[in-house]
Amino acid sequence: MKINKSIENGKACYALEGRLDTTTAPELESALKKDLDGITALTIDCAKLDYISSAGLRVLLSTHKVMCKKGGMKVTNVNEMVQEVFDVTGFADILNIA
C-alpha cells in the first residue's frame, strides 16, 4: 500500500493506494499516530484503495474515535467494493463517508 499524505493548517489528507490489510494496516496506524498531533480535520481518500480487511477497518475505527474528540474525520472517494465492506460491517453507519 502507498500512503500519500498532505498536512496543512491543522488539516490532514491521507490518500491510500492499494490494499489496506493485515500486512499494511500497521504502517497506516503508525503514520496516523505520528501525525495526528495538532490535526483537527482528517480526510481518508480511498479513490485508489483496492481492498480493505478487518485489520484496515480496525485502524479506521480507532482513528475515528481519536478524531471525534479533536474535530472530525471523513472518508472520501469510496469505490463499490470498499463501500460494500463498510455496509456489511456496519461501518457505513459509524464513519462519515462523503
A tleap script that builds the chain and sets N, CA, C and O, in Angstrom:
source leaprc.protein.ff14SB
mol = sequence {
  NMET LYS ILE ASN LYS SER ILE GLU ASN GLY
  LYS ALA CYS TYR ALA LEU GLU GLY ARG LEU
  ASP THR THR THR ALA PRO GLU LEU GLU SER
  ALA LEU LYS LYS ASP LEU ASP GLY ILE THR
  ALA LEU THR ILE ASP CYS ALA LYS LEU ASP
  TYR ILE SER SER ALA GLY LEU ARG VAL LEU
  LEU SER THR HIE LYS VAL MET CYS LYS LYS
  GLY GLY MET LYS VAL THR ASN VAL ASN GLU
  MET VAL GLN GLU VAL PHE ASP VAL THR GLY
  PHE ALA ASP ILE LEU ASN ILE CALA
}
set mol.1.N position { 0.848 -1.175 0.000 }
set mol.1.CA position { 0.000 0.000 0.000 }
set mol.1.C position { 0.890 1.233 0.000 }
set mol.1.O position { 1.956 1.256 0.615 }
set mol.2.N position { 0.433 2.237 -0.692 }
set mol.2.CA position { 1.121 3.514 -0.725 }
set mol.2.C position { 0.250 4.548 -0.012 }
set mol.2.O position { -0.962 4.598 -0.221 }
set mol.3.N position { 0.869 5.363 0.820 }
set mol.3.CA position { 0.166 6.424 1.543 }
set mol.3.C position { 0.702 7.763 1.055 }
set mol.3.O position { 1.882 8.067 1.226 }
set mol.4.N position { -0.160 8.551 0.452 }
set mol.4.CA position { 0.199 9.916 0.063 }
set mol.4.C position { -0.483 10.840 1.052 }
set mol.4.O position { -1.710 10.851 1.154 }
set mol.5.N position { 0.311 11.617 1.782 }
set mol.5.CA position { -0.313 12.469 2.790 }
set mol.5.C position { 0.064 13.924 2.583 }
set mol.5.O position { 1.156 14.263 2.125 }
set mol.6.N position { -0.891 14.764 2.942 }
set mol.6.CA position { -0.630 16.202 2.954 }
set mol.6.C position { -1.191 16.752 4.260 }
set mol.6.O position { -2.302 16.414 4.671 }
set mol.7.N position { -0.401 17.602 4.900 }
set mol.7.CA position { -0.790 18.181 6.183 }
set mol.7.C position { -0.554 19.677 6.103 }
set mol.7.O position { 0.543 20.143 5.795 }
set mol.8.N position { -1.631 20.424 6.394 }
set mol.8.CA position { -1.523 21.879 6.318 }
set mol.8.C position { -2.581 22.528 7.199 }
set mol.8.O position { -3.757 22.172 7.130 }
set mol.9.N position { -2.166 23.468 8.015 }
set mol.9.CA position { -3.084 24.258 8.850 }
set mol.9.C position { -4.057 23.406 9.660 }
set mol.9.O position { -5.252 23.699 9.705 }
set mol.10.N position { -3.557 22.368 10.290 }
set mol.10.CA position { -4.396 21.534 11.146 }
set mol.10.C position { -5.283 20.555 10.408 }
set mol.10.O position { -6.110 19.881 11.021 }
set mol.11.N position { -5.117 20.468 9.076 }
set mol.11.CA position { -5.903 19.528 8.274 }
set mol.11.C position { -4.957 18.539 7.614 }
set mol.11.O position { -3.904 18.906 7.091 }
set mol.12.N position { -5.359 17.278 7.653 }
set mol.12.CA position { -4.542 16.236 7.036 }
set mol.12.C position { -5.385 15.433 6.062 }
set mol.12.O position { -6.562 15.166 6.309 }
set mol.13.N position { -4.770 15.053 4.954 }
set mol.13.CA position { -5.408 14.166 3.990 }
set mol.13.C position { -4.467 13.002 3.730 }
set mol.13.O position { -3.305 13.190 3.370 }
set mol.14.N position { -4.981 11.814 3.915 }
set mol.14.CA position { -4.247 10.588 3.630 }
set mol.14.C position { -4.924 9.921 2.436 }
set mol.14.O position { -6.065 9.470 2.541 }
set mol.15.N position { -4.236 9.858 1.318 }
set mol.15.CA position { -4.744 9.170 0.136 }
set mol.15.C position { -4.117 7.776 0.111 }
set mol.15.O position { -2.897 7.633 0.037 }
set mol.16.N position { -4.964 6.763 0.175 }
set mol.16.CA position { -4.499 5.387 0.256 }
set mol.16.C position { -4.557 4.734 -1.118 }
set mol.16.O position { -5.516 4.919 -1.867 }
set mol.17.N position { -3.526 3.976 -1.438 }
set mol.17.CA position { -3.443 3.339 -2.743 }
set mol.17.C position { -3.043 1.883 -2.570 }
set mol.17.O position { -2.016 1.592 -1.957 }
set mol.18.N position { -3.840 0.968 -3.101 }
set mol.18.CA position { -3.519 -0.458 -2.999 }
set mol.18.C position { -4.435 -1.176 -2.038 }
set mol.18.O position { -5.651 -0.987 -2.059 }
set mol.19.N position { -3.841 -2.006 -1.189 }
set mol.19.CA position { -4.593 -2.854 -0.263 }
set mol.19.C position { -4.305 -2.441 1.185 }
set mol.19.O position { -3.152 -2.301 1.593 }
set mol.20.N position { -5.385 -2.251 1.946 }
set mol.20.CA position { -5.270 -1.986 3.381 }
set mol.20.C position { -5.663 -3.280 4.086 }
set mol.20.O position { -6.844 -3.569 4.276 }
set mol.21.N position { -4.648 -4.051 4.468 }
set mol.21.CA position { -4.890 -5.378 5.027 }
set mol.21.C position { -3.971 -5.631 6.221 }
set mol.21.O position { -3.352 -4.703 6.742 }
set mol.22.N position { -3.887 -6.868 6.643 }
set mol.22.CA position { -3.098 -7.231 7.817 }
set mol.22.C position { -1.639 -6.806 7.683 }
set mol.22.O position { -1.004 -6.434 8.670 }
set mol.23.N position { -1.122 -6.860 6.485 }
set mol.23.CA position { 0.277 -6.511 6.248 }
set mol.23.C position { 0.506 -5.007 6.283 }
set mol.23.O position { 1.521 -4.549 6.808 }
set mol.24.N position { -0.420 -4.239 5.735 }
set mol.24.CA position { -0.209 -2.799 5.572 }
set mol.24.C position { -0.877 -1.936 6.640 }
set mol.24.O position { -0.502 -0.776 6.806 }
set mol.25.N position { -1.852 -2.470 7.362 }
set mol.25.CA position { -2.561 -1.693 8.387 }
set mol.25.C position { -1.622 -1.123 9.452 }
set mol.25.O position { -1.805 0.027 9.853 }
set mol.26.N position { -0.616 -1.881 9.932 }
set mol.26.CA position { 0.293 -1.302 10.927 }
set mol.26.C position { 1.052 -0.072 10.410 }
set mol.26.O position { 1.341 0.845 11.178 }
set mol.27.N position { 1.370 -0.051 9.132 }
set mol.27.CA position { 2.052 1.094 8.534 }
set mol.27.C position { 1.169 2.342 8.594 }
set mol.27.O position { 1.631 3.425 8.952 }
set mol.28.N position { -0.111 2.173 8.238 }
set mol.28.CA position { -1.047 3.295 8.296 }
set mol.28.C position { -1.257 3.745 9.732 }
set mol.28.O position { -1.256 4.942 10.020 }
set mol.29.N position { -1.435 2.797 10.625 }
set mol.29.CA position { -1.654 3.121 12.030 }
set mol.29.C position { -0.476 3.907 12.611 }
set mol.29.O position { -0.674 4.881 13.336 }
set mol.30.N position { 0.725 3.489 12.296 }
set mol.30.CA position { 1.923 4.161 12.776 }
set mol.30.C position { 2.014 5.590 12.225 }
set mol.30.O position { 2.320 6.524 12.966 }
set mol.31.N position { 1.753 5.753 10.942 }
set mol.31.CA position { 1.804 7.086 10.330 }
set mol.31.C position { 0.764 8.010 10.941 }
set mol.31.O position { 1.053 9.175 11.215 }
set mol.32.N position { -0.438 7.505 11.158 }
set mol.32.CA position { -1.506 8.321 11.737 }
set mol.32.C position { -1.162 8.737 13.168 }
set mol.32.O position { -1.329 9.902 13.529 }
set mol.33.N position { -0.690 7.807 13.974 }
set mol.33.CA position { -0.343 8.134 15.360 }
set mol.33.C position { 0.722 9.214 15.418 }
set mol.33.O position { 0.688 10.086 16.286 }
set mol.34.N position { 1.666 9.151 14.492 }
set mol.34.CA position { 2.757 10.117 14.461 }
set mol.34.C position { 2.268 11.504 14.030 }
set mol.34.O position { 2.765 12.514 14.527 }
set mol.35.N position { 1.312 11.559 13.125 }
set mol.35.CA position { 0.910 12.824 12.504 }
set mol.35.C position { -0.303 13.514 13.122 }
set mol.35.O position { -0.543 14.681 12.815 }
set mol.36.N position { -1.069 12.854 13.968 }
set mol.36.CA position { -2.352 13.422 14.402 }
set mol.36.C position { -2.253 14.524 15.455 }
set mol.36.O position { -3.248 15.193 15.735 }
set mol.37.N position { -1.081 14.724 16.040 }
set mol.37.CA position { -0.929 15.837 16.987 }
set mol.37.C position { -1.203 17.154 16.271 }
set mol.37.O position { -0.572 17.452 15.257 }
set mol.38.N position { -2.125 17.930 16.784 }
set mol.38.CA position { -2.432 19.225 16.190 }
set mol.38.C position { -3.373 19.170 15.005 }
set mol.38.O position { -3.708 20.211 14.442 }
set mol.39.N position { -3.805 17.989 14.613 }
set mol.39.CA position { -4.733 17.847 13.485 }
set mol.39.C position { -6.162 17.909 14.008 }
set mol.39.O position { -6.517 17.197 14.947 }
set mol.40.N position { -6.979 18.762 13.400 }
set mol.40.CA position { -8.384 18.883 13.800 }
set mol.40.C position { -9.345 18.347 12.749 }
set mol.40.O position { -10.527 18.153 13.033 }
set mol.41.N position { -8.853 18.108 11.542 }
set mol.41.CA position { -9.686 17.547 10.475 }
set mol.41.C position { -8.853 16.561 9.671 }
set mol.41.O position { -7.764 16.884 9.196 }
set mol.42.N position { -9.379 15.364 9.528 }
set mol.42.CA position { -8.661 14.311 8.805 }
set mol.42.C position { -9.551 13.774 7.696 }
set mol.42.O position { -10.722 13.470 7.920 }
set mol.43.N position { -8.989 13.661 6.503 }
set mol.43.CA position { -9.669 13.046 5.363 }
set mol.43.C position { -8.886 11.806 4.956 }
set mol.43.O position { -7.670 11.855 4.769 }
set mol.44.N position { -9.596 10.703 4.823 }
set mol.44.CA position { -9.016 9.475 4.285 }
set mol.44.C position { -9.583 9.308 2.884 }
set mol.44.O position { -10.767 9.012 2.721 }
set mol.45.N position { -8.743 9.497 1.874 }
set mol.45.CA position { -9.158 9.417 0.473 }
set mol.45.C position { -8.941 7.986 -0.020 }
set mol.45.O position { -7.812 7.497 -0.061 }
set mol.46.N position { -10.031 7.327 -0.391 }
set mol.46.CA position { -9.979 5.919 -0.794 }
set mol.46.C position { -10.107 5.728 -2.307 }
set mol.46.O position { -10.424 4.628 -2.762 }
set mol.47.N position { -9.866 6.776 -3.086 }
set mol.47.CA position { -10.044 6.707 -4.541 }
set mol.47.C position { -9.243 5.558 -5.164 }
set mol.47.O position { -9.705 4.923 -6.112 }
set mol.48.N position { -8.055 5.292 -4.637 }
set mol.48.CA position { -7.206 4.252 -5.214 }
set mol.48.C position { -7.032 3.061 -4.281 }
set mol.48.O position { -6.101 2.270 -4.435 }
set mol.49.N position { -7.941 2.941 -3.304 }
set mol.49.CA position { -7.895 1.802 -2.385 }
set mol.49.C position { -8.633 0.638 -3.022 }
set mol.49.O position { -9.823 0.738 -3.320 }
set mol.50.N position { -7.925 -0.469 -3.231 }
set mol.50.CA position { -8.496 -1.628 -3.926 }
set mol.50.C position { -9.195 -2.598 -2.985 }
set mol.50.O position { -10.114 -3.308 -3.392 }
set mol.51.N position { -8.762 -2.632 -1.727 }
set mol.51.CA position { -9.243 -3.666 -0.810 }
set mol.51.C position { -9.034 -3.198 0.620 }
set mol.51.O position { -8.057 -2.515 0.927 }
set mol.52.N position { -9.968 -3.575 1.497 }
set mol.52.CA position { -9.801 -3.302 2.928 }
set mol.52.C position { -10.206 -4.540 3.716 }
set mol.52.O position { -11.256 -5.130 3.461 }
set mol.53.N position { -9.377 -4.928 4.667 }
set mol.53.CA position { -9.655 -6.092 5.507 }
set mol.53.C position { -10.097 -5.628 6.891 }
set mol.53.O position { -10.207 -4.430 7.154 }
set mol.54.N position { -10.346 -6.590 7.763 }
set mol.54.CA position { -10.748 -6.247 9.131 }
set mol.54.C position { -9.636 -5.483 9.851 }
set mol.54.O position { -9.924 -4.644 10.705 }
set mol.55.N position { -8.391 -5.756 9.527 }
set mol.55.CA position { -7.282 -5.020 10.141 }
set mol.55.C position { -7.334 -3.552 9.726 }
set mol.55.O position { -7.085 -2.668 10.545 }
set mol.56.N position { -7.652 -3.292 8.475 }
set mol.56.CA position { -7.809 -1.922 7.994 }
set mol.56.C position { -8.994 -1.235 8.643 }
set mol.56.O position { -8.920 -0.057 8.994 }
set mol.57.N position { -10.085 -1.963 8.804 }
set mol.57.CA position { -11.267 -1.414 9.472 }
set mol.57.C position { -10.940 -1.016 10.903 }
set mol.57.O position { -11.396 0.022 11.383 }
set mol.58.N position { -10.154 -1.837 11.583 }
set mol.58.CA position { -9.778 -1.545 12.961 }
set mol.58.C position { -9.005 -0.229 13.047 }
set mol.58.O position { -9.236 0.570 13.954 }
set mol.59.N position { -8.090 -0.004 12.107 }
set mol.59.CA position { -7.310 1.239 12.097 }
set mol.59.C position { -8.236 2.429 11.861 }
set mol.59.O position { -8.109 3.458 12.525 }
set mol.60.N position { -9.165 2.290 10.919 }
set mol.60.CA position { -10.100 3.391 10.652 }
set mol.60.C position { -10.975 3.677 11.867 }
set mol.60.O position { -11.224 4.839 12.186 }
set mol.61.N position { -11.442 2.639 12.545 }
set mol.61.CA position { -12.300 2.834 13.706 }
set mol.61.C position { -11.546 3.502 14.853 }
set mol.61.O position { -12.067 4.427 15.476 }
set mol.62.N position { -10.339 3.050 15.136 }
set mol.62.CA position { -9.586 3.658 16.230 }
set mol.62.C position { -9.219 5.107 15.905 }
set mol.62.O position { -9.222 5.959 16.794 }
set mol.63.N position { -8.909 5.390 14.658 }
set mol.63.CA position { -8.604 6.760 14.238 }
set mol.63.C position { -9.853 7.625 14.319 }
set mol.63.O position { -9.785 8.781 14.736 }
set mol.64.N position { -10.983 7.073 13.925 }
set mol.64.CA position { -12.257 7.796 14.012 }
set mol.64.C position { -12.551 8.207 15.454 }
set mol.64.O position { -12.977 9.334 15.711 }
set mol.65.N position { -12.323 7.294 16.387 }
set mol.65.CA position { -12.565 7.599 17.801 }
set mol.65.C position { -11.680 8.737 18.287 }
set mol.65.O position { -12.139 9.618 19.015 }
set mol.66.N position { -10.419 8.721 17.887 }
set mol.66.CA position { -9.491 9.793 18.267 }
set mol.66.C position { -9.935 11.117 17.650 }
set mol.66.O position { -9.971 12.145 18.326 }
set mol.67.N position { -10.270 11.083 16.366 }
set mol.67.CA position { -10.601 12.319 15.655 }
set mol.67.C position { -11.950 12.904 16.074 }
set mol.67.O position { -12.167 14.106 15.921 }
set mol.68.N position { -12.842 12.099 16.590 }
set mol.68.CA position { -14.128 12.618 17.093 }
set mol.68.C position { -13.891 13.600 18.238 }
set mol.68.O position { -14.667 14.538 18.419 }
set mol.69.N position { -12.842 13.396 19.000 }
set mol.69.CA position { -12.514 14.267 20.127 }
set mol.69.C position { -11.742 15.506 19.682 }
set mol.69.O position { -11.667 16.486 20.423 }
set mol.70.N position { -11.169 15.470 18.481 }
set mol.70.CA position { -10.299 16.538 18.014 }
set mol.70.C position { -10.937 17.417 16.939 }
set mol.70.O position { -10.428 18.503 16.661 }
set mol.71.N position { -12.011 16.986 16.345 }
set mol.71.CA position { -12.619 17.755 15.269 }
set mol.71.C position { -13.448 16.886 14.356 }
set mol.71.O position { -14.664 17.062 14.272 }
set mol.72.N position { -12.819 15.954 13.670 }
set mol.72.CA position { -13.589 15.067 12.815 }
set mol.72.C position { -12.746 14.370 11.766 }
set mol.72.O position { -11.618 14.761 11.467 }
set mol.73.N position { -13.341 13.318 11.219 }
set mol.73.CA position { -12.691 12.528 10.177 }
set mol.73.C position { -13.737 12.172 9.143 }
set mol.73.O position { -14.864 11.818 9.488 }
set mol.74.N position { -13.365 12.264 7.875 }
set mol.74.CA position { -14.268 11.813 6.823 }
set mol.74.C position { -13.507 10.899 5.876 }
set mol.74.O position { -12.294 11.018 5.702 }
set mol.75.N position { -14.246 9.991 5.275 }
set mol.75.CA position { -13.702 9.043 4.317 }
set mol.75.C position { -14.323 9.394 2.970 }
set mol.75.O position { -15.546 9.460 2.842 }
set mol.76.N position { -13.474 9.620 1.960 }
set mol.76.CA position { -13.974 10.078 0.661 }
set mol.76.C position { -13.600 9.116 -0.463 }
set mol.76.O position { -12.723 8.263 -0.320 }
set mol.77.N position { -14.293 9.283 -1.580 }
set mol.77.CA position { -13.998 8.559 -2.828 }
set mol.77.C position { -13.970 7.047 -2.644 }
set mol.77.O position { -13.047 6.368 -3.094 }
set mol.78.N position { -14.989 6.538 -1.979 }
set mol.78.CA position { -15.059 5.104 -1.685 }
set mol.78.C position { -15.635 4.374 -2.894 }
set mol.78.O position { -16.709 4.725 -3.384 }
set mol.79.N position { -14.918 3.356 -3.374 }
set mol.79.CA position { -15.428 2.577 -4.507 }
set mol.79.C position { -16.479 1.567 -4.032 }
set mol.79.O position { -16.712 1.421 -2.832 }
set mol.80.N position { -17.100 0.882 -4.973 }
set mol.80.CA position { -18.201 -0.033 -4.644 }
set mol.80.C position { -17.764 -1.165 -3.719 }
set mol.80.O position { -18.490 -1.522 -2.791 }
set mol.81.N position { -16.587 -1.730 -3.964 }
set mol.81.CA position { -16.125 -2.868 -3.174 }
set mol.81.C position { -15.885 -2.458 -1.723 }
set mol.81.O position { -16.313 -3.152 -0.801 }
set mol.82.N position { -15.206 -1.340 -1.522 }
set mol.82.CA position { -14.937 -0.865 -0.166 }
set mol.82.C position { -16.243 -0.447 0.508 }
set mol.82.O position { -16.436 -0.707 1.696 }
set mol.83.N position { -17.138 0.197 -0.237 }
set mol.83.CA position { -18.429 0.595 0.323 }
set mol.83.C position { -19.229 -0.621 0.769 }
set mol.83.O position { -19.901 -0.587 1.799 }
set mol.84.N position { -19.154 -1.687 -0.005 }
set mol.84.CA position { -19.860 -2.915 0.373 }
set mol.84.C position { -19.330 -3.464 1.694 }
set mol.84.O position { -20.105 -3.931 2.529 }
set mol.85.N position { -18.006 -3.408 1.887 }
set mol.85.CA position { -17.417 -3.853 3.159 }
set mol.85.C position { -17.929 -2.959 4.289 }
set mol.85.O position { -18.294 -3.459 5.353 }
set mol.86.N position { -17.960 -1.646 4.067 }
set mol.86.CA position { -18.477 -0.723 5.082 }
set mol.86.C position { -19.944 -1.024 5.394 }
set mol.86.O position { -20.343 -0.997 6.558 }
set mol.87.N position { -20.745 -1.309 4.372 }
set mol.87.CA position { -22.170 -1.597 4.568 }
set mol.87.C position { -22.375 -2.889 5.359 }
set mol.87.O position { -23.142 -2.917 6.321 }
set mol.88.N position { -21.696 -3.942 4.956 }
set mol.88.CA position { -21.872 -5.260 5.580 }
set mol.88.C position { -21.423 -5.244 7.041 }
set mol.88.O position { -22.037 -5.896 7.885 }
set mol.89.N position { -20.353 -4.499 7.342 }
set mol.89.CA position { -19.803 -4.485 8.696 }
set mol.89.C position { -20.464 -3.450 9.605 }
set mol.89.O position { -20.217 -3.441 10.811 }
set mol.90.N position { -21.294 -2.588 9.044 }
set mol.90.CA position { -21.919 -1.539 9.832 }
set mol.90.C position { -21.084 -0.280 9.926 }
set mol.90.O position { -21.503 0.687 10.563 }
set mol.91.N position { -19.918 -0.264 9.310 }
set mol.91.CA position { -19.056 0.920 9.346 }
set mol.91.C position { -19.666 2.101 8.598 }
set mol.91.O position { -19.328 3.254 8.869 }
set mol.92.N position { -20.555 1.816 7.665 }
set mol.92.CA position { -21.223 2.890 6.927 }
set mol.92.C position { -22.058 3.757 7.869 }
set mol.92.O position { -22.291 4.935 7.595 }
set mol.93.N position { -22.504 3.170 8.977 }
set mol.93.CA position { -23.282 3.914 9.969 }
set mol.93.C position { -22.407 4.647 10.979 }
set mol.93.O position { -22.879 5.537 11.685 }
set mol.94.N position { -21.142 4.273 11.045 }
set mol.94.CA position { -20.224 4.848 12.035 }
set mol.94.C position { -19.378 5.959 11.423 }
set mol.94.O position { -19.249 7.042 11.995 }
set mol.95.N position { -18.810 5.682 10.267 }
set mol.95.CA position { -17.902 6.626 9.621 }
set mol.95.C position { -18.657 7.699 8.850 }
set mol.95.O position { -19.771 7.471 8.377 }
set mol.96.N position { -18.049 8.857 8.731 }
set mol.96.CA position { -18.579 9.931 7.899 }
set mol.96.C position { -18.026 9.708 6.495 }
set mol.96.O position { -16.882 10.055 6.202 }
set mol.97.N position { -18.855 9.123 5.630 }
set mol.97.CA position { -18.431 8.803 4.269 }
set mol.97.C position { -19.026 9.842 3.323 }
set mol.97.O position { -20.244 9.974 3.203 }
set mol.98.N position { -18.143 10.571 2.661 }
set mol.98.CA position { -18.589 11.646 1.770 }
set mol.98.C position { -18.365 11.275 0.323 }
set mol.98.O position { -18.680 12.060 -0.572 }
savepdb mol mol.pdb
quit
